[in-house]
């Protein structure tokens, strides 16, 4: 079974500061790190790879891709594929999904593609949906457990009031639940060892991605650029806590 995981880099929540003058989040000194919710997808991929005696590869697109992949390597991902291209700096969720789909096909396709529920910096959680459309694959969200069955994979996902077990025929895109998954602890030693793994750097032209990348037309420019222009920032709980801590409110 071929397994792929799509991850992204976000500003380090511990280094996010609050600009009191402009009343916005200052991300200048926040180095890129792996999106926290992507760890859930990586953990599920590692479990599925072990159950099927296979491996999984990881793809990250856009600024900070290498930083995200270094942490992803701790979970056993190989190879690590970084997409670096100026077009990605202005891409929205639909454009990123198109680039990721092209990279997955370039790598030889995948039976199961796992993603985090959303990005901790701006993500709306739309990438898995767009990705399933571009790959002509099924889509399941809120996944907390994966096993194999006669149809392909058996998935446990979070329903309205209980867990729901369903079968999915590959190819399928799975969005990991934001909670309910026991993720391994990542020590500095493991990160040092993972840093030795090579990263494959690819451009959009090399993987045959569309140029220009498609856009939903919702955002004017990249998500980060648009977010900085807004008077009222839209952030998730992780980033918000970092900002409040800087203001000595927590």
Secondary structure by P-SEA (a helix, b strand, c coil): cbbbbbbbcccccccccccccccccccccccccccccaaaaaaaaaaaaaaacbbbbbbbbccaaaaaaaaaaaaccccbbbbbccccccccaaaaaaaaaaaaaaaccccbbbbccccccccccaaaaaaaaaacbbbbccccccccccccbbbbbbcccbbbbbcccccbbbbccccccccccccaaaaaaaaabbbbbbccccccccccccccccccccaaaaaaaccbbbbcaaaaaaaaaaaccc
